[in-house]
Amino acid sequence: MSAENETRVIIPRMRPSCSQCQRSKKRCDREKPRCSACVRYGRECIYTGTVGIIGNEQAPITLAPSQSPSKAAQENEESFPVVFFLDSVLFQRSLNRLPELELSLGDPLLSYIGHDASDRAFVGSYFASIHPAIPFLSKRGFKERVLNPLAPQRPVNTLLVASMKLLATPLEDEGPRSGAYYAIKNSLLEAEHSSVLELRVLQAIILVAVYEIGHSIYPAAYLTVGYCIRYGTALGIHRAVEQYSEETFSITESEERRRSWWTILVLDRFISLGSADRAFLTPDPSSNSLLPIDDTIWEENGETDAPVRRLFEPPTTSMGRFSLTAQAAVLLGRVFRDPSTAASCNAIKDALSIISKRWRAAAFYVQLIDARMVTGIL
């Protein structure tokens, strides 16, 4: 076959910005026919690099609407203080607080949530079945700040509710990789594009990670747990396990942040059980680290007067199940790093026994709630 008859596929590197903004290395809002920067400076606006050669014909290459950043995301690019990552000390001395940036949610996710109060039965199912295994959400805070009709309706809260519904609702015929699952994943990507760093988004990512682990969606589950760690570190919630009350947060907020980080640490250890050669992404907390308070006290909103438990303390029933799970996860991580000794072998058996019981209980709750929904009891 001659070279002239061969099919050529040449797709150049995408240059979504206009040539003027590319040259000056400025952000381009990509408006057509002229971007706002070219209009402001009265210069010619030319877009290049949008044509690919497929076969012997030229075809335009364009981004689908779902792949293009929303207008809110483009506006937030200039609102997010990059000094937060470039110089954290300077950020703390000057701003010391991230702005509350909003994101734009797509119609698929909004339609999945619904607007009728009767569609929120999954919230009760979540707190009855999933929450006892991973009680990192404040039930009172969730009802007052997320479900309260008088509270501001923020997209980050909607994203959390959608993730909760995904985890607490029985599977449809399309299986775990459903349209709702992909709508939530796309919304998380939109939150990243919109420079949104908030606890509610992190909690939504945690729920998605639990969903992916439970339905064996790999490698997404492994990568999502890593995403939780990076996102949580950016928020600074890893520091919540080292101090009882953070400077800019109430005791309840600090406890919720602390529980969120412990949940991430447990997931990081759990997802690496079958591949001990892969390093954990979360470091072992110090022996003086704060454990979650007793679950019963947490559910009764008594965290202000709750006794403080630390990692070095011997396990007791008064610590609560989640606190014991956190201790077992840390013990498991240490054993995996040094599995050679006999003591490590005994310790790993104890840790695996505790974690296995907790996750079997969680699986039982999910099966129970599925059965009740199918039979119409709920």
N, C-alpha and C positions, 0 to 999 in steps of 0.2 A: 504494500500500500504506500502510495507516495505521500510525502509530507503535506502536499497541497490539499489532499482529501481527508487528512486527519482532522478530527473534531478538536477544536481548541476551546479550553475553558480557562479564561483569565479573569479573575476577579480582583481588582486592585483594592488596596486598603481604603476603608471607608473614611471619608472626610466630611462629616456632617456639618461642620462649621464653614462659613464662607471663607474665601481666600484671604480677605483683608484681616479677619479675626485670627485666622491661622497664622498669618505673618506676624501680627502683633502679639500673639499668644494671649488673647483676651477671650473671655467667655462669650459665645455667640448664642443668641436666643433662637436662631435658625428660622426666623420669620421669612415668609416669601411674599413678594419678590425681593424685598430688601430687609435685612435685619435692622433692629433698632439702633445698633451702634453705627451702621453705615448711614442711616437716616440722620442720626444726630450730628455726624461729622460731614455730611454731604458728600460722601464718596460712593464710587461704583461698587455694587455688591454682586459678587460672582461666586456661584457654587460650583465646585469641581469635584472630580473623583466619584461621581454618582453613576457612572456608566460602566457596565461590565460587558465582556465579549463572551457569548455563549454560542458555540459553533462558529459560524461565519457571520452572525448577525449581532447587532448591538441591542442590548436590552437594558432598560433602566433598573437600578437597584434601589429600592426604597424600604424604609423600615415600616413594619406593621404598626398600627396604632398601639397595640399592647406592648410593643417593644420600645416605643418612644417614651422618653421621660415626660411626665405630665407638666403642666404649666406651674403647678404648685412646687414640684420638685426643682424646676429651673429657678424659681424665685427663692427657694430655700438655700440654694447653693451660695448665694451672697450673704445670707443671714446667719449661717453657721460659723462660729468663730474657730477658724483653723488653728488658732493658738492653743486651743484645748489639747491638741495632739502634738503640736510643735514645741510648746514650752508650757508644761503644766504648772510650773511655779508661777510664771507670769500670769497665767490664766487665773489662778487662785488669788493673786494679789490684786487683779484688776476686775474681772467680771465675776468669777467664782460661782456662776450659775449659767447653765445652758438655757437658751431660749426655748419656749414651747412652740415648736414648729408643727404645722399640720400637714397631713398627707391626703391625697385624693384616692378614694376607694372606688373600684370598678363596680358596674351594675351586677355582675355575677355574684360577687360577695354580698352586696346589699340585699339582693333577692333571696340569697340563701339564708340570711338572718331572719328576714320577715319583720313586719312592723306590729303585728297583732300580739297582744300580751299572752294569748293562749299558745303562741308559738314558742314561748320561753319555758316550756316544761322541762327541756333538757338541762336547764340550770339546776333544778332540784335533783335530776338524775346524776349530774356531775358531782354535786356535793354529797350525794348519798353513796356513790359507787367509786368514783375516781379520787375524790378529795381525801378520804381516809388513808389512802396509800401514800399520797404525796401532798400533804397539807401545807403548801407554801403560800396559798392565797389567803388573804384576810376575808373571811365571809362577811363580816360587818362592813369592812371597807368596800368590798365588791358591791354589796347591795346599796350602800349610801352614795358611792361615787360613780358606779357604772350603770346599775339598773334603775337608780332613782330618776323618775321622769323630770324632776325639778333640777337635776344636776345638768351641767353643760354636756351636750351630746358630742363627744369628741371621737374622731375616727379611730384613735388608738384603742379606745374602749370597745368600739365595734369590732375591731380586729381580734381582741381578746375573747369577746363573746363568740365570734365565729369559730375560733380555735377550740373553745370549750364545747360548742355544739358538735364539731367534727369528732371530738373524742368521746362524747357521751351519747351519740346517736348510733343506732344499729346500722350496719352497712347496707347500702342499696345494691341493686343487681350489678351495677358497674364495678363493684369491688372497691378496695381501699384507695386505689389511684383514681379517685372520682373527680368530677368537675369542681366540687367544693374544695377538695384538697388542693388542686392546682390554683384555684382562685385565691386561697389563703396564701399559698407560696408566692404567687405573683404580687399580692398585697404586701408581703414582707419585703419583697424586692423593691416595691415602690416606696416603702418606709425608708429603706436604705438610700434610695435615690433622693428622697426628700430630706435627708440628713436628720432624721428623727431618732433621737436617743432617749428612750423613756422606759421605765420599769414595765409598763403594761405591754409594750412591744416585746420585751424580753420574756415576759411570762407567756405570751402567745407563742413565741419560738419554743419555749420549754414544752408546752402542750403539743406542738407539732412534732417535736422530737420523741415524746412519749408515744404518740400515734404511730410514727414511723417505726419505732422499735417494736411496738405491739403487733404491727402488721408486716414486719420483716421487709420494710421498704429500704433496701440497701443499694448503693452506698449512701443514699440520702440521709438515713438515720445517723450514721457515723459522722457525716459532714455537718449535720444540723447540731449535734451535740458540740462540735467544735465551734460552730457559730455562736451557740449559747455562751461558751466560755469567753470568746473575744468580745461579744456584746456586753456581757456582764462585767468584764474587766474594764471596758470603756466607761461603763456607768459607775465603776468603783464599788460595786456591791461586795466584792471580795474582802473589802476592809470591814464590812459589817460583822464578820465573824471574829474580829479582833477587838472591837470596842462595843460596849453595851448600848450607848446612845450616841448616834452621829450628830455632828454639830448642827446641820441644817434639816434634820429629820426628827420626828417624834419617836417615842419609844415603840409605838405600834408600827410605824413605817420602817424603823430599823429592824424590828423583828421580822417583818415581811421580806425585806431585802436579804436578811440573814438566811431565812428559810429558802428563798429563791436560790441563793448561792449553794447551800447545802444540797438542794435538789440537783443542781447542775453537777456538783461533785459526785453525787451518787450515780447519776447517769453516766458520767465519764468513766467511773470504775466499772459499772455494770456492762457497758457496751464493749469493754476491753477484756471481758472474762475469757472469750474464746481466742484471744490473740495477745497473749502476755508479752510478746516481743515488741508490740507497739507501745510507745511511751505514753503515760497519762499526760494530758494537757494541763490539768490542774495540779499544782504542788500540794504536798501534804500540809495541812494547817499545823500551826504550832500546838504544843501540848496545852497551852493556856487559852486556846481558842474557845469562843462561846458556842455552846450547843443550842439547838432550838429548845424553847421552853416546853413544858409538858403540854401535850396536844389538847387535853381537856381544858386546861387553863386558857389556851389559845382560842378554843372554840367559844369559851365563855367570856372572852374579851377582858381577861384579868392579867394581861401581860405586865401591867404597871407594877403589880405586887408579886410577880412570879419569882421564885428563887432562881438565881443564876447558876447554871451548870456549865462546867468546862470539860474539855476533851480528856484531860488526864484523870478525871474522876472515874472510879470503878462503876460499871453499869448497874443500875437499880431500876426496879419497876416504876419508881416515882419519876424517872426521867421522861417517860413518854416513849411511844413506839418510834416516832420519827427521829428523836434524839438517839435512840439505840441504833437505828438504821444508819445514821450519820457516823456513829462510832465504828460500826461494822465496816462501812465503806472505807474509812481511813485505815483500819486494820488490814483490810483486804489489799489496799494499795501498797502498804509496807511489806506485806508478805510477797506480793508479786515482784517487788524490787529485790528481795533476798529470799528466794524459795528453797535454799539449800539445807537449812537446819530443820531438825525434828520439831522444834518449837513452832517454826513457821508452818509446818504441815498441819499441826494441831490447830493453830490459829486460823489457817485458811478454811479448815473444816467448820469451825465455829462461825466465822464470818459468812461463809457461803450458806450455812444453815439459816442464819438470821435473814439474810437478803432474799434467799429463796422463799422462805415463809411469807415475807412481806409481799413479794411479787406474785406468789400463788394466790394470796388473799386478794390482791388487786385484780388478778385475772378472774377469780371467782365472782367478785362484785360485778365486773363487766358482763360475764355470762348471765348472772342473775338478772341484771337490769335489762339485758337483751331479751331474756325469756319473758319477763313481765310485760315488756312492750309488745312482744309478738302476741301474747295471750290477751292483751288489753287490760291487764290489771292496773297499769299506770295510765 
